[in-house]
């Protein structure tokens, strides 16, 4: 099949890359000149990415308290992965990986991005929204962005510069200045966000909690035109501050302590040095988020287009558990289903997350898939879906899941690779087959696990399996070298100098 280069529309309008960078940036996309997949022209795409939801936080993944009927139904009507991985154990890098199919250190995002930071997703990166836009989809990101220092920053790359026609949501997490700046101590008040933006213009004060605002906007945008749509729906729940309507708190009142019942609207940073509030607020926030994403799914069902929509659901990293390490983590109660670690760590609890794909034409309802996959695979999977070939000169770390989805043999060609600054100094991890190696910041191996019989990472085999450790260490070194010599990253560095 002959391939022809197509000028990428989003490249032409990006003001942040030099003329020298644009050819490299635009060279990523090629369109096949024939055999366009029928679904790419008519079917919708909905990628749902939620915040800090743990592997064990839903009914579909075994939680015996939290009610998540909509996520559970999504799993029952689609395929549920038992070994699905986030690109990182932190929010911003994980989102960078999801959008590009490239391990986050390639993209310019290594850790979470503070307010007003100059760090952003590399301006010469291509996202799956770029692919969709070139195939005629309406594109939107509705919800959390967190791939720059703020949606207000005029000199930073914004969603419109990565293929998104429409944007609504917040930069990082929910804020409310009235509550935060109250002179009363402890501070109190409903955390209705006042930091929402629509197409990078401030929305101002609101009167609903975040997830409902996001679902309202998503439904309105879906109704806005009849064209096929590509929607990245990114709820900020269940990240702190966890704030939910009263009806969800009442649902879990038996999991609230008297402290929480007596102080229902206390500002979450004022929870320090006060009695424990119980797990009910966390449980309520998961159910609230589930109900809101369920509204969007039911809207598609009622419109008669749900079965014509490819849906991918996952979380950006593992949960914040009830063992807080920082003040903002107090009151959380995320579940890893017993996996070791949590958000910010490279053990399974920080990386393994829920993963669901629903598309009845290709996915048998109720299927449970045990082969490992990653959110990095979403980009190449959608590229295949939209019949867009990827220039092999631009490294991808994900692989198309269509052979796996269609029930064919699927042998992953690359090892899984993660890198992130962690509190315990374990900066790198690599998984090849059942074997997982964790390496410290200096490049020295510290842990070796066989996940085939040790999901919970209890038996460190570093000393007893030296030949396996050496093989994985070599794979890690090769991958790290490749990431550090990434052509897009080097091009950005050259531009700065």
SVG drawing of the C-alpha trace seen along z (x, -y; Angstrom):
<svg xmlns="http://www.w3.org/2000/svg" viewBox="-33 -37 57 55">
<polyline fill="none" stroke="black" stroke-width="0.4" points="0.0,0.0 1.4,-3.4 1.5,-6.1 1.4,-9.8 2.3,-12.6 -0.5,-14.8 0.1,-18.3 -1.1,-18.2 -3.5,-21.0 -2.6,-21.5 1.1,-21.8 0.4,-24.8 -1.3,-26.7 1.1,-25.9 3.0,-29.0 5.4,-27.3 7.6,-25.3 10.2,-26.8 10.0,-26.4 12.8,-23.9 10.8,-21.8 7.6,-21.7 8.7,-19.2 9.7,-16.8 6.5,-17.3 4.3,-16.9 6.2,-13.9 4.6,-11.8 1.3,-11.3 0.6,-9.5 -2.8,-8.5 -3.3,-5.3 -4.4,-6.0 -7.0,-3.2 -8.8,-0.6 -10.1,-3.2 -11.7,-1.4 -15.5,-2.0 -15.8,-2.8 -13.2,-5.6 -15.6,-7.7 -18.8,-7.1 -18.1,-5.9 -17.5,-8.0 -14.6,-7.7 -15.0,-8.4 -11.9,-8.1 -12.7,-8.4 -9.7,-9.1 -10.4,-9.6 -8.1,-10.8 -6.4,-8.6 -8.9,-5.8 -7.3,-2.7 -7.3,0.8 -9.7,2.0 -11.9,-1.1 -14.9,0.2 -17.4,3.0 -16.1,4.4 -12.7,4.8 -13.9,6.2 -14.7,3.4 -17.4,4.8 -18.7,1.4 -18.4,-1.3 -21.3,-1.3 -20.2,-1.9 -23.1,-0.6 -22.1,-2.5 -18.5,-1.5 -19.6,2.1 -22.0,2.1 -19.3,0.7 -17.2,3.7 -20.1,6.1 -20.8,4.8 -17.2,4.7 -13.7,6.1 -12.1,5.7 -8.4,5.9 -6.8,7.4 -3.4,6.1 -3.8,2.6 -1.1,0.0 -1.0,-3.7 2.0,-5.4 3.1,-6.8 2.3,-6.8 1.5,-10.5 -1.1,-12.6 0.6,-14.9 3.1,-12.4 0.4,-9.8 -1.8,-12.1 1.1,-13.0 1.7,-9.3 -2.0,-8.6 -2.3,-11.4 0.9,-10.5 1.6,-6.8 5.1,-7.8 6.6,-7.2 6.3,-10.5 10.1,-11.3 10.1,-11.6 7.3,-14.2 8.9,-16.8 6.6,-15.9 8.4,-13.9 6.4,-14.8 3.2,-16.7 3.1,-20.3 2.7,-23.1 0.7,-26.2 2.3,-28.7 5.2,-26.3 6.9,-26.6 6.8,-22.8 4.3,-21.5 3.6,-18.7 6.2,-19.2 4.9,-21.5 6.1,-19.2 4.3,-16.2 1.3,-14.7 -1.7,-13.5 -4.6,-11.2 -6.7,-14.3 -4.5,-15.3 -5.2,-12.0 -8.9,-12.3 -9.0,-15.9 -7.4,-14.9 -10.1,-12.2 -12.9,-14.8 -13.9,-14.2 -15.1,-17.0 -12.6,-16.9 -12.8,-18.0 -11.2,-17.6 -13.7,-18.2 -12.5,-17.9 -9.0,-18.0 -6.0,-19.0 -2.9,-19.3 -0.4,-19.3 0.9,-22.8 1.1,-25.4 -2.4,-26.6 -5.2,-27.1 -4.7,-30.9 -1.1,-30.9 -1.0,-32.6 2.6,-31.6 2.1,-27.9 0.9,-25.2 -2.8,-24.7 -5.4,-22.0 -6.1,-23.8 -2.5,-23.3 -2.8,-19.5 -5.8,-18.9 -8.7,-19.7 -11.3,-22.0 -13.0,-22.5 -11.9,-22.7 -13.7,-22.9 -12.5,-22.1 -9.7,-22.9 -6.0,-22.9 -5.2,-20.6 -7.5,-20.2 -10.6,-21.9 -10.2,-25.3 -12.5,-27.7 -11.1,-31.0 -13.9,-32.0 -13.4,-28.9 -9.6,-28.9 -9.3,-32.6 -11.9,-32.5 -10.7,-34.2 -12.5,-31.6 -10.6,-28.6 -11.4,-25.9 -12.6,-27.1 -15.9,-25.8 -17.9,-25.9 -18.9,-23.9 -16.0,-23.3 -17.7,-24.4 -14.9,-25.1 -14.1,-28.7 -11.1,-27.7 -13.0,-26.2 -12.0,-27.4 -13.9,-27.2 -11.7,-27.4 -9.1,-29.0 -11.4,-31.7 -12.2,-31.7 -15.8,-30.6 -15.9,-32.2 -17.8,-30.9 -20.0,-27.9 -22.8,-26.3 -22.2,-22.6 -19.5,-20.2 -16.8,-19.4 -18.0,-16.1 -21.5,-17.4 -20.2,-20.5 -18.0,-18.2 -20.9,-15.9 -23.2,-18.8 -20.7,-20.3 -19.9,-16.9 -23.6,-16.2 -24.1,-19.7 -21.1,-19.4 -22.1,-16.0 -25.5,-17.5 -23.8,-20.4 -23.5,-18.8 -24.1,-15.5 -20.5,-14.9 -18.6,-12.0 -17.0,-13.1 -13.8,-12.3 -14.1,-13.2 -11.5,-12.9 -13.5,-13.1 -11.3,-13.6 -12.9,-13.8 -10.9,-15.3 -12.5,-12.9 -11.3,-11.1 -8.4,-13.5 -8.5,-15.8 -10.4,-17.9 -13.0,-15.2 -16.3,-17.0 -19.7,-15.3 -23.4,-16.2 -25.1,-15.3 -27.0,-12.4 -23.8,-10.5 -22.5,-11.2 -25.8,-10.0 -25.3,-6.8 -22.1,-6.1 -23.1,-7.6 -22.1,-4.4 -18.6,-4.9 -18.4,-8.5 -17.2,-9.3 -18.9,-11.8 -16.2,-14.3 -17.2,-14.2 -20.9,-14.3 -20.5,-17.3 -18.2,-19.1 -19.5,-18.2 -18.1,-21.2 -14.8,-21.7 -11.9,-22.6 -9.7,-19.6 -6.5,-21.3 -8.0,-22.0 -8.5,-18.3 -5.0,-18.1 -4.6,-17.5 -8.3,-16.6 -10.1,-13.3 -10.3,-10.8 -13.3,-11.4 -13.7,-7.8 -13.8,-6.4 -17.3,-7.6 -16.3,-10.8 -14.0,-8.9 -16.6,-6.3 -19.1,-9.0 -16.8,-10.7 -16.2,-7.5 -20.0,-6.9 -20.6,-10.5 -18.0,-10.3 -19.6,-7.0 -23.0,-8.6 -21.8,-11.5 -19.9,-9.5 -23.0,-7.3 -25.0,-10.3 -22.8,-10.7 -23.0,-7.0 -26.8,-7.0 -27.1,-10.0 -25.3,-8.1 -27.5,-5.1 -30.7,-7.2 -29.5,-8.8 -29.0,-5.3 -25.3,-5.8 -23.7,-4.1 -22.9,-0.9 -21.4,-3.0 -19.0,-4.6 -15.6,-3.1 -15.2,-3.6 -12.0,-3.3 -12.0,-3.8 -9.1,-4.0 -7.4,-6.0 -4.3,-8.1 -2.5,-6.3 -2.9,-4.3 -4.9,-5.7 -4.1,-7.7 -4.7,-5.2 -5.6,-5.7 -1.9,-5.9 -1.2,-9.6 2.3,-10.8 1.4,-14.5 -1.3,-16.8 -3.4,-16.8 -3.7,-13.0 -5.5,-13.0 -9.0,-11.5 -8.4,-9.4 -9.2,-5.7 -8.2,-4.4 -7.9,-0.6 -5.2,1.2 -6.9,4.6 -4.0,5.6 -1.3,4.6 1.9,3.1 2.4,-0.6 0.2,-3.6 0.2,-6.8 3.8,-8.1 5.4,-4.7 6.5,-2.2 5.1,0.9 2.0,2.4 -0.4,0.4 0.9,-2.8 0.7,-1.7 -2.0,1.0 -5.3,-0.6 -8.8,0.3 -8.9,0.7 -12.1,1.3 -12.9,1.2 -16.5,1.3 -17.3,1.7 -19.9,4.4 -19.0,4.9 -15.5,6.1 -15.6,6.8 -17.6,9.7 -19.5,8.5 -18.2,9.7 -14.7,10.6 -11.9,10.6 -8.5,10.1 -5.4,11.2 -2.7,10.2 -1.0,6.9 -1.8,3.7 -1.2,0.0 -2.7,-3.4 0.3,-4.0 -1.4,-1.5 -4.4,-3.8 -2.7,-6.1 -1.5,-3.3 -4.8,-1.5 -6.7,-4.6 -4.2,-5.2 -5.1,-1.8 -8.8,-2.5 -8.5,-5.6 -6.2,-4.0 -3.3,-6.4 0.2,-4.9 2.8,-6.2 6.3,-7.2 8.7,-4.6 11.3,-7.4 9.2,-8.8 9.4,-6.3 6.2,-5.0 6.1,-2.9 2.6,-1.6 1.3,1.0 -2.0,1.4 -4.3,3.7 -6.5,4.7 -5.0,8.2 -5.7,8.7 -9.2,7.1 -10.0,9.3 -8.9,12.5 -5.8,13.1 -2.3,13.9 -0.8,10.9 2.9,10.9 4.1,7.5 7.2,6.4 8.5,4.0 8.9,4.3 6.8,2.0 9.0,-0.9 8.2,-3.5 10.2,-6.4 9.2,-8.9 10.8,-10.7 9.5,-8.7 9.6,-9.3 11.6,-6.1 14.2,-6.8 13.0,-4.0 12.9,-6.0 12.6,-3.3 10.7,-0.1 10.6,2.4 8.4,5.4 9.2,8.0 6.8,11.0 6.1,11.8 9.3,10.3 9.5,6.8 12.7,5.0 12.7,1.8 15.8,-0.4 16.9,-3.3 17.8,-6.8 21.5,-5.8 20.6,-3.0 21.1,-0.2 18.6,2.6 16.8,3.0 13.9,5.3 13.1,8.2 9.6,9.8 7.9,12.6 4.4,11.2 3.2,14.5 3.1,15.9 3.7,12.8 1.2,10.0 1.7,8.5 5.5,8.1 6.4,9.9 9.4,11.9 12.4,10.0 14.3,12.4 17.2,10.0 19.8,12.2 18.4,15.6 17.7,14.9 20.8,12.9 20.6,14.0 17.0,12.6 18.0,9.5 20.9,8.9 18.7,9.4 16.1,7.0 18.8,4.5 20.1,4.6 16.6,3.9 16.2,1.0 19.6,-0.5 18.7,-0.2 15.3,-1.8 16.6,-4.6 19.3,-5.4 16.6,-5.5 14.4,-7.8 17.3,-10.2 18.1,-10.4 14.5,-10.8 14.4,-12.9 11.5,-15.1 13.0,-15.8 16.3,-16.6 14.7,-18.9 13.0,-20.8 16.3,-21.1 18.0,-22.4 15.4,-25.0 16.0,-26.3 19.7,-26.8"/>
</svg>
